[in-house]
Amino acid sequence: MLNALEVVTTVIVGVMVGVEFCVAFVMGPILNALPGDSGQLGHAHGGRMLGAVMPFWYIGSLVLVGIWAFAGWDHQGTGIVVTAGALLILSVVMSLLLLVPINNRNKTWTVDNRPSDWKQQLNRWERLHYIRVAVIIAAFALLVTALT
């Protein structure tokens, strides 16, 4: 049963990493290259869409890692799993304190009501998102390492 939990947890975290990697390195550049207001409107729509799903995914991943660490406490590699969990906690804290406030503003913006510094705010979100992606990639790599 522990093996199934390990695999399911690793897959769920891995898919989350893939989505966030895609947001950073595929969707962001695509949206930023669109003409006129289209990019900002795309960012707002993406913020609404992913903003509804990602909290459950991040917290669910963290809960699964916690269960894995607890269930496998006496197994080899638990320290690695706990470290991965700590990185996921860091990603949640970063999200709540730094990224979500920007996203919550951005997802309500239209061409008519966005602030004059909207580009700077989106650029800040993207820089912080790159850091968050690095953190969750590290957590995923640790989970994969714990499987071996």
C-alpha positions as CSV (number, residue, x, y, z in Angstrom):
1,M,0.0,0.0,0.0
2,L,2.9,2.4,0.8
3,N,4.3,1.8,-2.7
4,A,1.0,2.8,-4.3
5,L,0.9,6.0,-2.2
6,E,4.5,6.8,-3.1
7,V,3.8,6.4,-6.9
8,V,0.5,8.3,-6.8
9,T,2.0,11.2,-4.8
10,T,5.0,11.4,-7.1
11,V,2.8,11.4,-10.2
12,I,0.4,14.1,-8.8
13,V,3.3,16.3,-7.8
14,G,5.0,15.7,-11.1
15,V,2.0,16.7,-13.1
16,M,1.6,19.8,-11.0
17,V,5.3,20.7,-11.7
18,G,4.6,20.1,-15.4
19,V,1.7,22.5,-15.4
20,E,3.6,25.2,-13.5
21,F,6.6,24.7,-15.7
22,C,4.4,25.1,-18.8
23,V,2.8,28.3,-17.3
24,A,6.3,29.8,-16.8
25,F,8.1,28.7,-19.9
26,V,5.4,28.2,-22.5
27,M,2.2,30.0,-21.8
28,G,3.8,33.1,-20.3
29,P,6.0,33.8,-23.4
30,I,3.1,33.1,-25.7
31,L,0.7,35.5,-23.8
32,N,3.4,38.1,-23.5
33,A,4.0,38.0,-27.3
34,L,0.3,38.6,-28.2
35,P,-0.5,42.1,-29.6
36,G,-2.3,44.8,-27.8
37,D,-4.3,43.9,-24.7
38,S,-4.7,40.2,-25.6
39,G,-1.8,39.1,-23.4
40,Q,-3.0,40.8,-20.3
41,L,-6.5,39.5,-20.9
42,G,-5.1,36.0,-21.4
43,H,-3.1,36.3,-18.1
44,A,-6.3,37.3,-16.3
45,H,-8.3,34.4,-17.7
46,G,-5.4,32.0,-16.8
47,G,-5.3,33.5,-13.3
48,R,-9.0,32.8,-12.9
49,M,-8.9,29.3,-14.3
50,L,-5.7,28.0,-12.6
51,G,-6.4,30.1,-9.5
52,A,-9.4,27.9,-8.9
53,V,-7.6,24.6,-9.2
54,M,-4.0,25.2,-7.9
55,P,-4.8,25.7,-4.2
56,F,-6.3,22.2,-4.0
57,W,-3.5,20.7,-6.0
58,Y,-0.8,22.3,-3.9
59,I,-2.4,21.5,-0.6
60,G,-3.4,18.0,-1.8
61,S,0.2,17.3,-2.8
62,L,1.4,18.5,0.5
63,V,-1.1,16.3,2.4
64,L,-0.1,13.3,0.3
65,V,3.6,13.9,1.0
66,G,2.8,14.2,4.7
67,I,0.9,10.9,4.7
68,W,3.8,9.3,2.8
69,A,6.3,10.6,5.4
70,F,4.1,9.4,8.3
71,A,3.3,6.0,6.8
72,G,6.9,5.4,5.8
73,W,8.5,6.9,8.9
74,D,10.5,3.7,9.6
75,H,11.6,3.3,6.0
76,Q,14.7,4.4,4.3
77,G,14.4,7.8,2.5
78,T,11.9,9.4,4.9
79,G,14.2,12.3,5.5
80,I,14.2,13.0,1.7
81,V,10.4,12.9,1.7
82,V,10.2,15.3,4.7
83,T,12.6,17.7,2.9
84,A,10.4,17.5,-0.2
85,G,7.4,18.3,2.1
86,A,9.3,21.3,3.5
87,L,9.9,22.6,0.0
88,L,6.2,22.2,-0.8
89,I,5.3,24.1,2.4
90,L,7.7,26.8,1.1
91,S,5.9,26.9,-2.2
92,V,2.5,27.3,-0.5
93,V,3.8,30.1,1.7
94,M,5.4,31.8,-1.3
95,S,2.1,31.4,-3.1
96,L,-0.1,32.8,-0.4
97,L,2.2,35.7,0.6
98,L,3.6,36.8,-2.8
99,L,1.9,35.3,-5.9
100,V,-1.8,35.0,-4.9
101,P,-2.2,38.7,-4.1
102,I,-0.9,39.7,-7.5
103,N,-3.0,37.0,-9.2
104,N,-6.1,38.1,-7.4
105,R,-5.7,41.6,-8.7
106,N,-4.8,40.5,-12.2
107,K,-7.7,38.2,-12.7
108,T,-10.1,41.1,-12.2
109,W,-8.4,43.5,-14.6
110,T,-9.9,44.5,-17.9
111,V,-8.6,47.0,-20.4
112,D,-10.7,49.7,-18.7
113,N,-9.8,49.1,-15.1
114,R,-6.2,47.8,-14.9
115,P,-3.7,50.0,-13.1
116,S,-0.9,51.9,-14.9
117,D,1.7,49.6,-13.4
118,W,0.0,46.3,-14.6
119,K,3.0,45.2,-16.6
120,Q,5.4,45.6,-13.7
121,Q,3.0,43.6,-11.5
122,L,2.8,40.8,-14.1
123,N,6.6,40.8,-14.4
124,R,7.0,40.6,-10.6
125,W,4.5,37.6,-10.6
126,E,6.5,35.9,-13.4
127,R,9.8,36.3,-11.6
128,L,8.4,35.0,-8.3
129,H,6.7,32.1,-10.3
130,Y,10.1,31.1,-11.7
131,I,11.4,30.8,-8.1
132,R,8.3,28.8,-7.1
133,V,8.8,26.5,-10.1
134,A,12.4,25.8,-9.1
135,V,11.2,25.0,-5.5
136,I,8.6,22.5,-6.7
137,I,11.0,20.9,-9.2
138,A,13.4,20.4,-6.3
139,A,10.6,18.8,-4.3
140,F,9.6,16.6,-7.2
141,A,13.2,15.5,-7.7
142,L,13.5,14.6,-4.0
143,L,10.3,12.5,-4.2
144,V,11.7,10.6,-7.2
145,T,14.9,10.1,-5.4
146,A,13.0,8.7,-2.4
147,L,11.4,6.1,-4.6
148,T,14.7,4.6,-5.5
